[in-house]
Amino acid sequence: MISLILSFAVLVTAYFTYGKLAQKVFAPDDRATPAVALQDGVDYVPMKTGKAFLVELLNIAGTGPIFGALMGACFGPVVFLWIVLGAVLAGGVHDYMVGMVSERHDGLSIAELSGVYLGKPVRWGMRVFSVLLLVLTGTVFVTSPAALIARLTPAEGDAMFWVVIILAYYVLATLLPIDKIIGRLYPVFGAVLLIMAACILGGVLFGPYHLPEISLENLHPQGLPVWPYMFVTVACGAISGFHATQAPMISRCIKSEKDGRTVFYGAMITESMIALVWAAGGVAFYGATGGLFNAISAFGQSGVVYDISTGMLGKLGGALAVIGVVACPITSGDTAFRSARLILGEITNLNQKPVRNRLVITVPLLLVAAVLTQLDFNVLWRYFSWSNQTLAMISLWVVTAYLLVEKDNRRSSLISAVPATFMSAVSMTYILIADEGFRLSGSIAYPVGLVFAASCFAFYLFKALKVVRARDL
C-alpha cells in the first residue's frame, strides 16, 4: 500500500515541478490562440480552462488506462514504476508539447506537424498511420463499452445492439460543433470518471485486500518479458500516441497558452492516476497476478472490470463504477473519429464548416469501423497498442525537431529527445519479437532495438550540431 500512496504523491509533485519545467522549455506567451483568432463555431471554440481540461481528459482516457493497466498489472507491481515514470518523463511531456506546438500552428494535426518538421515523406506516412490508428482506436472503443453495457442490461440488449447505438452516437459527436455534445456532456462524464476512480481506490485501500509493494520482479504467469511487452501493454496509462491525435483538437479551444500545462500535462497525470487505481485494483482483488490473468482469459477485460467493481463496491456502487468505465471509451471513441475527420479534411482541403463536407468524411469512416467490430478484440488491442506507442515515438521526435528549430537550444530539446529514444527502442523491439510482429528471438530483437534507438539519438545529435553551426554563422 505504501508504494501505491507514494506513486500518487510522485505524480502530484511532478505536475508542479516537471510540468513547470516543460512549460519553461516551451515558453508560452500572451499571443492570441487559434480558439480566439480563428473561431468558427465548429472546431475552433474557446473553452474555459476547467472545461478544456475535462474534455482533454475524457478524450485521452479511453479503455487504455483501465484495460491496459489491468493487463499490465499481470507483470506485478513493477507496472507502478512504468506508469509513474512514464507519465512524468514521457507521457506528460509528449501531451503538453504536442498540444502546444499544434496551438502555435493553428491547431494542425500531428500528421501535418510531422511534415513541417520531419519532411513531406514523413507527412504522408503519418497521415496514413494516424488515420489507421484512429479508426482502430475508435473501433476498440466501440466494442469494449458495448460488452460492458450488455452485462448491465436485459438479454435483448446484446453487445451488437449497443455497438449500433454507440456508432449512432459517434455520428452525431463527429459531425456537430465541439461545444454542442462534447463540450456539454464531457464535464459530467469527467466527474463520473473521477468519482469512479476514487471509489475503486477506496475499495483497494480500505477493503480486505493485500497489495504487494513495488519490486522489479517479473510476475507474469506466462513469463512474458517486461521489456518490451509491459511498456506496450499499458499503453495510455504512461504514454500514448493516441493523445497526439487528441491534443490538437483542444489546442483549438484553449483561450490562453498558459492554460496548456493544466489542460495537457495535467490531463496526462490524471489519466495515470486512473491507471494506477485499476492496476492496483486488479492485483488486490484477485490476490495475485495469476488470478488476474486467468480472469482476463476467462471473462475478458470487460468482465474483470465488472467483477472488480461489483466485488469491491456492491451492485449499486459497482454499477456506478462501470458507468464511469463505459464513459471512458465512448468519450475517446467519438473524438478519435472526430480527429480522423479533421486529418482527412486537411488532406483533402475540404472546409469542415459545411455539414455536407463533414458527412462525406464521417460516414465512410464509421462504416469501416462497423466492419472492424467483427474482429477479435484481443487482436485489435495488440495492434492498437503497438501502433499507439509507435505514434508516440514519432510524435516525440516531431516535438524534438520543433524545439531544435524554433527554440534553437540543444539542452532544452533533450526533454523530448530522451523519451523519444526510449520509445524508439520499445517500439522496434516489440514489433520484432511479438507474435503479431516478426516473431524473432530475443537475441536478435533486443540488440536491433537498441541499435535502432541509438541510431535515432545519434541522428538527433547530428541535426542538433548542424543547428548550432548554422546559428553561429
N, C-alpha and C positions, 0 to 999 in steps of 0.2 A: 504493500500500500504506500509505503514511503516513496518508492520510485515513481509511482503514479502522481502523487502530490507534487514532488519535485519537478516532474515533467511539465505539469501545468504552470508551475512557478517560472520555469525557464521560458516558456512560450510567452507569458505575460511580460516578463522582463525584457525579452528580445524585441517586443513591439516598441518599447520606449528607448531601446538602445540601438540594436542593429537596424531596426526600421528607420530610425533617425539618421543613421549613417548612410543608408541607401538614399534617403531623401536629400542629404547633404551632397552626395555624389551627383544626383540628378539636378539639384538646384532649381526648384520650382520658383516661379516669379508671379507677377500680377497681370500678365497679359490676358487678353480675353480668350476664354476657352471656346472650342467648337460649339458647345451647347449654347453659348451666348451669341457668338459671331455668325453661326450657320443654322440657327434654329429654324426647323421646318415643320414641327408639329407631328413628325412621324418617328424618325430615328434620332434627330438632334433635339432633345428636350431637356431643359435644365431641371435638375432634381436637388432637393435638399441633401446635405451630406449623409444624414442618418438613413434616408430612404435609399440613396445610391449605394450605401454600404450593404443594406439588407438585400437589395436587388442583386448586387455582385455576389454576395454570399450564397443566395439561392441559385444564381446562375452556375456557380462552380461546385456547389455541394450536392452532387448527384448521389448515385449509389456508391461512387468511388470511396468516400471516407467511411462508408458503412460496410459494403460488401468487400471492398479491397482491404480494409482494416481487419475484418474477420478472417479473411484468407491469409493475410499477413501474420495474424496472431498465431497461426499454426506453426510458425517458426519459433514461437516462445516470446518471452519478454524483451528479447533483443529488438523486436519491432518498435518498442517505445523509443529507442535511440534513433532509429531512422526517421520516424515520424517527427520527432522534435528537431533534430539537427537538420534533417532535410527541409523542413518548413522554414526554419530560421535562416539558414545559409543559402538555400537554393530556391525553394518554392516562393517565399515571400519576396525575394529579390526579383525572381522571374515575373511574378504577377505585377509588382509595382513598376518595374522598368518597362515591361511591355505596354501596360496601361498608359504610362506617361509618355513614352515615345510615340505611341499611337495618337495621344492627345496633341502632341506637337505637330503631327501630320494630319490634322483634321479628322481623326478617327479612322485612319486607314487600317485595314485588316493586317494580320501578321503575314499573310501571303504577300501583300503589296509592300509591306515594310522590308521583307526579305529581299525583294527586288531592288529596293532603294539602296540597301547596304551590302548585299551579297551578290548582286548582279541579276540580269534578266533570266538566264537559265534556271537559277535558283527560284526566281519568282514563279515560273511556270510549274516547276516541281512542287513548290509549296502550295500553289493553287490547287493542284490535283490532290496532294496529300492531305491538306487541311479540310477540303470538302469531303473526301472519303472518311476522314476521322470523324467529322461532324455527323455524317449520315450514320456511321457505326455507333457513335455516342447516342444519337437520338433514338436509334433502334434499341440499344441496350436499355435506355431509359424509358422505353415503352413496355418491354416485356417484364422487367423486374417489378414495377409498381402494379402492373396488371395481375401478376401472380399473387402479390400480397393482398390486393383488394379482393380478389376472388376468394381468399381464405376467410374474409370477413363478411361476405355477402351470401345470400341464398344460392343454391346449386344452379339456378337458371343463369346467374351472372358469372359464367366461367371466365377463364383468363382471356379467351379470344374475344368475348363480348367487351371486356374492359380495354383490350387493345384498340378496338374500333372507337370506343368512347374517347380514349386518350388521344388517338390520332385526330379525331374531330376537333378536340380542344387545341391541338397543336396547329391546326389550320388557322384558327382564329388568332392565337397568340403570335403566329409568324406574320400574319397579314396586318393586324391592327396596329395603330401607333403604340409605342412602347409604354406610354403612360395610361392607356385605357384598360388593359388587363394586367400586364406585368407590374406596372407602377402602383396599381391599387391592391392587387392580391398578394404580392410578394412580401410586403411588410407584415401582413397577417401570418403568412406561411413561415416567415422568418422567426416570428415569435413562437410559433408552434414547434419549429425545429429546435430552437434553443431550449424550450421547456422540456421537450422530449429528451434531449441530451442530458439535461440536468437531472431528470427523473432516473434515467439509467445509471448515471454516475452515483446518485443517491443509493440506488439498489446495490451497486458494487461496494460502496464504502460502508454502508450500514447493514447490509444483509449478511447472512451466514456464509460468506464466501472467503476463500483464501486466494490471494493474488501474489504470485511469486515476484521477487524483486528482479530488477534488471540484471541480466548476465549476457555474455557473448555466446553462450551455449546454443547450438542449433538443436531445437526440439521437434523439428518437422517429422511427423510419423512416417513419411515416405523417404525421408533422408534427402530431400531436395536441398541443394546448397544455398546458403543465404545469399552468396554472390553468384549470379546476379538476380536470382529469382525473387527474393523478397523486395528488392528495390523496384521491380516492375510490378509485382503483385499488388503492393499497397497503393500504387498509382496516386490518385488525387489527394490522399491524406498527407503527403510530404511534398511532392512537386508534380505538376500536371501540365502537359502541353495543351490540353483542352482549355485551360484557363487563358492561354494566349489567344484563343478564338473568342473568348468572352469579354476580356478586359477592354478591347477596342469598342465594344458596344456601349459600355459605361463611360468610356473616355469621351463619348459624345454627349454625356449627360452631366458630368461634374461641372459645377459653377466656378470653381477655383482650383488652380493647380495644387494649392496647398492642401486640398482635400484628399489628394492621391494616397498619402500614407494610410489614412484611416480607411479609405474605400478599398484599396488594392492589397496592401501589406496586411492590414487589419483583417480583411476577409479571409486571407490565406491562413493566418494564425488561428482564427476562429474555427475554420474548417479542420485544421489539425487537431484542435481540442476535441472536436466531434469524433475524429478518427481514433484518438486516444481512448475516448469513452467506450467505443464499440470494440476496440482491440482488447481492452481490459474486461469488458462485459463478456466477451466470448470465452476468454481463458477462465475467468472467475466462475461463470455459470456452469461450464462443462467440466471444470476441475482440472483439466489437463489438455494439452494440445491434441492428444489422440482422440479424446471425446469430442472436441470441437471439429476436428477433421472428419470424423465418422458422421457427425450430424450434418455437416455440409454435404458430404457424399450421399447421405440418405435422403435428406429433405430439401436440399438446395439452400442457397443463401437466404432466400425469402422465408423459407421455413424456419431457419435458425433465428432470424430476426424476430419472427412471430413468437417462437418458443422463449427466447430470452426476455422479450417484452412482457409477455403474459406471465412467465415464470417469476420474474422479479417484481412485477407491479400488479399482478392480478388481471382479471378480464378487462375491467374498465380502464385501469391505468395502462395496461398493455395495448388496448385499442387506441388510446390517445397517442402512445409512443409510436405505434405502427402508422398512424396518420401522419406524424412527423416524418417518418421514413418514406412514406409514399410521396409526400410533398417534395422531398429532395430530388428524386429522379425526374419527376414531372416538370419541376421548375428549372431543371437543367436541360431536359429534352426539348422543351419548347424554344429555349434560347439557342440550343445547338442548331436547330433548323433555321432560326432567325439569322444566326451568324452565317450559315451556309447561303441563305438568300442574299445577304449583304455582300459576301465574297463573289457570288455569281453575278450580282449586279455590277460590281466593279469590273469583272472580267468582260461582261457583255456591254458595258456602258449604258445599261438600262436604268434610267432615272427611277428610283424606288418610291417616289412620292405618289405617282398614279397607281391606283389599286390594280389595274389591269396588268401592269408590269410586275407587280408583286405576285399576282396569281400565276403568271407564265412560268415563274421560277418555283414557286411554292408547291404547286400540285404535283409536278414530276418528282420532286424531292421526297414528298410523303408517300407517293406510290412505290418508290424504290424501298423506302423504309418498311412499308407494309409487307413487301415480299421478303425482306430480310428477317422479319419477326418469326418466320417459319423455321429459321436455323436454330441449332442448339445454342442455348445461352452461354454455356461454358466456352464454346468455340469462339463465339462473338467476343466474350470478355477477354480471352487471351490475345486476340488480335487487336482489340481496343487498347489493352494495357500497353503492349509494345509500341503501337502507333502513338499512343499518348505520350510515353516517355521519350520517344524519338523526336516528336514535335517540340517537347520541352527543351531537348538538347539544341535543336536548330534555333529555337526562339532565343535561347541564352546567347548563342553566337551572334544572332542579329543585334541583340542589345549591346553585346561587347563591341561590335563594329560601330554602332552608334556612338558609344562612349569614346572610342578612339578617334572617330572622325569629328564629332561635334564638340566633345569636351577636351580633346587633344591632351589626354592625360593617361599614360600607361598605368600608373598606380591605381587610379580610380577604376579603370576597366577590369582590374583583377576581381572586383566584387562579383562580376558575372562570368569572367573567363574561367575562374577556378571551378565553380559548379558546372559550367558548360563542359569542361574537360572530364569531370567526374561522370556526368551523364552520357558523354560520348563513349566512355568505357562500358557503362552499364548497357546502353542500347546495342552496341556492336557485339558484346559478349553474349547477350541474351539471344539475339537472333541467330547466332552461330550455334549455340548449344541447345536451344529449346526444341521441343517436339514439333511446334508449328513453324520452326525455322529450318536450319540446315542439319540439325542433329549431329553436330561434330563433337568429338570428345573434348573434355576439359583441357587436355594437354595442348590442344590446338586453339580452342576458343579463348582461353584466358590470355595467352600471350598475344594473340591477334588483337583482342580487345584493348589490351594495354598499349600495344604499338599504335593502334588507331588513335587512341586518346592522346598519346604523346605526340603524334604527328600533328594533330589538331592544335595542340598547345604550341608546338614549335612554329607552325604557320602563323598563329596569333602573334608570337614574339617577333617574327619576321615582319609582319604587317605593322606592328607597333613601332619597330625600329624605323621603318620607312616613313611613318607619320612624323616621328621626331626629327628625322633628317629633313623632310620637306618643310617642317616648321622653322628649322634653324637656317634654311637657305635665305 
